[in-house]
Amino acid sequence: MIRLKRVYAPPEITDGRRFLVDRLWPRGIKKEALRLDGWLKDAARQGDITLVYAARDERHNNAIVIKACLEAYLHSAKAETRRSIE
């Protein structure tokens, strides 16, 4: 599962691994206070993750696009795995 959350919302245990998707560090947040995991090549394959973003617009931001791309990639990877098994 891939979730989206504003950077200013508190981290939760249910977030899984958290990845900041913005190019710039969010204003007013200390690096120590923002619980993040580093970006790994196969991050979307290792359980639940949360894409953290600073944009005020919760309907239009880069996290939504990245989430859609990751979900499409995971969907196509699963389909490819099924085809190779058959």
Secondary structure as UniProt FT lines:
FT   STRAND          2..6
FT   TURN            7..8
FT   HELIX           13..15
FT   STRAND          17..20
FT   TURN            27..28
FT   TURN            31..33
FT   TURN            41..42
FT   HELIX           43..45
FT   STRAND          49..53
FT   HELIX           62..85
//
